């Protein structure tokens, strides 16, 4: 069970991307990382993406201790935003395309929404302000029951918002739809430490102990560099919740990389799980671009070995002394 992996601190989650609607890429990612030992997969809350993740697990040939989580968000949360280009302002300079880590900007400077993960790098770097980020709001009552029927193991709620009423409303909806493990994704960008802890305490007050994971985000979708500084905020947010002593599991995410659990251990922070997205996808990117990855045994073996090295170093530092 997922709970057992969390209790033993043997849980590694691959973040395929809450906004990643590229089913072909998700299937490849899940295949590679499942073969490498990953046991928890975070995917977009779309039926065809859940199906793609399940195909990846089938391809990997490993069915035991493999769990799927779907992510939903709230208005303003970066995880559910998509870039929009105003063609009346765009000067076709190519800066956005050069900065996109996900190949989501086409040659004609239009957005491939299936590949846009909402990181916002294009908007931040546009010299003429031609790009905006717009939330893609989902109706939970419409989308989640179908996904629950398909068979999922966790729902992750990205609640990076200052609107407490909206947070509580959507959290109530999720609890009414799904009675399994739930995850709350939060960072320190909008709320102070006390208010952040108070929110989580309120959200879990009617849930059984240790049926909730707090995804302690550093800086969302920022883990392209394998540096200690990149993961610093994820460790700090995890420490905040560890000190709160709330009856929940702690998962580090947001800027996570090979240094994350090492730095956490040095700081006395002992998460139950580490979730890695941008960096995990980056290190196998060239293999994801191969059309014959499933037939190319050498390429698949190389990709799996790269993924395995990331998983192994992450889990090694999570072991209790």
C-alpha positions in Angstrom: 0.0 0.0 0.0 1.0 3.6 -0.6 0.8 4.2 3.1 3.3 1.5 3.8 5.9 3.1 1.5 5.3 6.5 3.2 5.7 4.9 6.6 9.0 3.3 5.5 10.2 6.5 3.8 10.7 4.5 0.6 8.4 6.7 -1.6 9.7 8.5 -4.7 7.2 10.4 -6.8 7.7 11.3 -10.4 5.8 14.5 -11.3 4.8 14.1 -14.9 3.2 17.6 -14.7 -0.2 18.7 -13.5 -0.6 20.5 -16.9 1.1 17.8 -19.0 -1.5 16.6 -21.5 1.0 14.9 -23.8 -0.1 11.3 -23.4 2.8 9.9 -25.5 5.3 11.6 -23.2 3.5 10.5 -20.0 3.5 6.9 -21.1 7.2 7.0 -21.8 8.0 8.7 -18.5 6.0 6.2 -16.5 7.6 3.3 -18.3 11.1 4.5 -17.8 10.7 5.6 -14.2 8.7 2.6 -13.1 11.4 0.3 -14.5 13.9 2.4 -12.6 12.1 1.8 -9.3 9.7 4.8 -9.0 6.6 3.8 -7.1 4.4 7.0 -7.2 3.3 8.9 -10.3 1.7 12.3 -10.4 -0.3 13.1 -13.6 -2.8 15.5 -15.1 -6.4 14.9 -14.1 -7.5 14.0 -17.5 -8.9 10.5 -18.4 -6.6 10.0 -21.4 -3.5 10.9 -19.3 -4.5 8.4 -16.5 -4.9 5.8 -19.3 -1.4 6.7 -20.6 0.1 6.3 -17.2 -1.5 2.9 -16.8 -0.2 1.8 -20.2 3.3 2.9 -19.0 2.9 0.7 -15.9 1.9 -2.2 -18.2 4.9 -1.7 -20.4 7.2 -1.6 -17.4 5.8 -5.0 -16.4 5.8 -4.1 -12.7 2.3 -3.9 -11.1 3.1 -4.2 -7.4 3.6 -1.0 -5.3 3.0 1.4 -8.2 0.5 4.2 -7.5 -1.1 6.9 -9.5 -2.0 10.4 -8.2 -4.0 13.0 -10.2 -3.5 16.7 -9.6 -6.2 19.4 -9.5 -5.8 23.1 -8.8 -7.4 26.3 -7.9 -7.6 29.7 -9.6 -4.2 31.4 -9.5 -2.2 28.2 -8.8 0.7 28.1 -11.3 0.3 24.3 -11.8 -2.9 24.7 -13.7 -2.0 27.7 -15.9 -1.3 27.8 -19.6 0.6 30.4 -21.5 -1.3 32.6 -24.0 0.4 34.7 -26.7 -1.2 38.0 -27.8 -0.3 38.0 -31.5 -1.0 41.7 -31.8 2.0 42.3 -29.4 4.3 39.4 -30.4 7.4 40.5 -32.4 8.4 36.9 -33.2 11.8 37.4 -31.5 12.0 33.8 -30.4 12.9 34.5 -26.7 9.9 32.6 -25.4 10.7 29.5 -27.6 14.3 29.6 -26.4 13.3 29.7 -22.8 10.6 27.0 -22.9 11.8 23.8 -21.2 8.9 21.8 -22.5 8.9 22.4 -26.3 5.4 24.0 -25.9 6.0 26.9 -28.3 5.6 26.1 -31.9 7.6 27.7 -34.8 4.7 30.0 -35.6 4.7 31.2 -32.0 1.5 29.5 -30.9 1.2 27.5 -27.7 0.9 23.7 -27.8 -1.4 23.5 -24.8 -0.9 19.8 -24.4 2.8 20.4 -23.6 2.5 23.7 -21.7 3.0 23.0 -17.9 2.5 26.6 -16.7 6.0 27.3 -15.5 5.8 30.9 -16.8 9.3 31.2 -18.1 8.1 32.4 -21.4 6.0 35.2 -19.9 8.8 36.3 -17.5 11.3 36.6 -20.4 9.0 38.1 -23.1 10.5 41.6 -23.9 7.2 43.1 -25.0 4.8 41.5 -22.5 2.9 39.6 -25.1 2.4 36.5 -23.0 0.0 36.0 -20.1 -0.7 33.0 -17.9 -4.3 31.9 -17.6 -5.8 29.4 -15.2 -7.5 26.2 -16.6 -10.2 25.6 -14.1 -11.8 22.2 -13.9 -15.2 21.2 -12.5 -14.2 18.6 -9.8 -17.6 17.1 -9.7 -17.4 16.5 -13.5 -13.9 15.2 -13.9 -12.9 13.4 -10.6 -15.7 10.7 -10.4 -14.6 9.3 -13.7 -11.0 9.2 -12.7 -11.9 7.5 -9.4 -13.7 4.8 -11.4 -10.6 4.3 -13.6 -8.6 3.5 -10.4 -6.4 6.1 -8.9 -4.7 6.0 -5.5 -4.4 9.7 -4.5 -5.8 13.1 -5.4 -3.4 16.1 -5.0 -5.0 19.5 -4.4 -2.8 22.4 -5.5 -4.0 25.1 -3.1 -1.6 28.0 -3.7 -4.2 30.8 -3.1 -5.1 33.4 -0.6 -8.8 32.7 -1.0 -9.6 30.6 2.0 -13.3 30.3 1.1 -12.5 28.8 -2.3 -9.9 26.5 -0.8 -12.3 25.1 1.7 -15.1 24.7 -0.9 -12.9 22.8 -3.3 -11.3 20.7 -0.5 -14.8 19.7 0.7 -15.7 18.6 -2.9 -12.6 16.4 -3.1 -13.3 14.8 0.2 -16.8 14.0 -0.8 -15.7 12.4 -4.1 -12.7 10.4 -2.9 -12.1 8.6 0.4 -8.5 7.6 -0.2 -5.2 9.3 0.4 -5.2 13.0 -0.3 -2.4 15.4 -0.8 -2.3 19.2 -0.3 0.3 21.1 -2.3 1.4 24.4 -0.7 4.3 26.8 -0.8 5.2 29.9 1.1 4.7 32.4 -1.8 1.2 33.6 -0.7 0.9 32.9 3.1 3.0 33.5 6.1 4.2 30.5 8.1 1.6 30.7 10.8 -1.3 31.1 8.4 0.0 28.2 6.3 0.1 25.9 9.3 -3.3 27.0 10.4 -4.8 26.3 7.0 -3.4 22.8 6.9 -4.5 22.1 10.5 -8.0 23.2 9.5 -8.1 21.2 6.3 -7.1 17.9 8.0 -9.1 18.3 11.2 -11.9 16.0 10.0 -9.6 13.4 8.4 -8.1 10.4 10.1 -4.4 10.8 11.1 -1.9 10.0 8.3 -4.4 9.9 5.5 -3.1 13.2 4.1 0.2 14.1 2.5 1.4 17.7 2.6 3.4 18.4 -0.6 5.9 21.0 0.8 6.7 23.0 -2.3 9.7 25.2 -2.7 9.4 27.1 -5.9 7.1 25.3 -8.3 8.6 23.9 -11.6 12.0 25.4 -10.8 14.1 22.2 -10.6 16.0 22.4 -13.9 19.4 23.1 -12.1 21.0 20.5 -9.9 22.1 22.9 -7.2 21.6 23.1 -3.5 20.2 26.6 -3.8 17.5 25.4 -6.2 16.1 23.0 -3.6 16.6 25.2 -0.5 13.0 26.4 -0.3 11.6 22.9 -0.6 13.6 21.9 2.4 12.6 25.0 4.4 8.9 24.4 3.7 9.2 20.7 4.7 10.9 21.8 7.9 8.0 24.1 8.6 5.5 21.2 8.5 7.8 18.8 10.4 8.0 21.3 13.2 4.2 21.7 13.2 3.9 18.0 14.3 0.6 17.6 12.5 -0.5 14.0 11.8 0.4 13.9 8.1 3.0 12.7 5.7 5.5 15.2 4.4 6.6 15.2 0.7 9.2 17.6 -0.6 8.7 19.1 -4.1 9.3 22.2 -6.1 12.9 22.7 -7.2 13.8 19.2 -6.1 16.8 17.5 -7.6 19.6 15.1 -6.6 20.6 17.4 -3.7 17.2 17.6 -2.1 17.2 14.7 0.4 20.9 15.2 1.1 20.3 18.8 2.1 17.2 17.8 4.1 19.2 15.3 6.0 21.9 17.8 6.8 19.1 20.2 8.1 17.5 17.5 10.2 14.4 17.3 7.9 13.1 13.8 7.3 10.4 13.7 4.7 8.4 10.6 4.0 8.6 11.1 0.2 10.4 13.2 -2.4 8.6 14.3 -5.6 10.8 15.4 -8.5 9.4 16.8 -11.8 11.4 19.3 -13.9 14.8 17.8 -13.1 13.5 14.2 -13.5 12.0 14.9 -16.9 15.1 16.9 -18.0 17.6 14.1 -17.4 15.8 11.7 -19.7 14.5 14.3 -22.2 16.5 13.0 -25.2 15.1 9.5 -24.7 11.5 10.8 -24.5 12.1 12.3 -28.0 12.8 8.9 -29.5 9.9 7.4 -31.5 11.4 3.9 -31.1 12.2 4.1 -27.4 10.2 0.9 -26.7 12.0 -1.1 -29.4 15.4 0.4 -28.8 16.6 -1.7 -25.9 19.9 0.1 -25.5 18.3 3.5 -25.3 15.6 2.3 -22.9 18.3 0.7 -20.7 20.3 4.0 -20.7 17.2 6.0 -19.7 16.3 3.6 -16.9 19.8 3.7 -15.5 19.8 7.5 -15.5 16.4 7.5 -13.7 17.5 4.9 -11.3 20.5 6.9 -10.2 18.2 9.8 -9.3 15.8 7.6 -7.4 18.6 5.7 -5.5 20.4 8.8 -4.3 17.1 10.4 -3.2 15.9 7.4 -1.2 19.3 6.6 0.3 19.3 9.9 2.1 15.7 9.4 3.4 16.7 6.3 5.4 16.5 6.5 9.1 19.9 6.3 10.8 
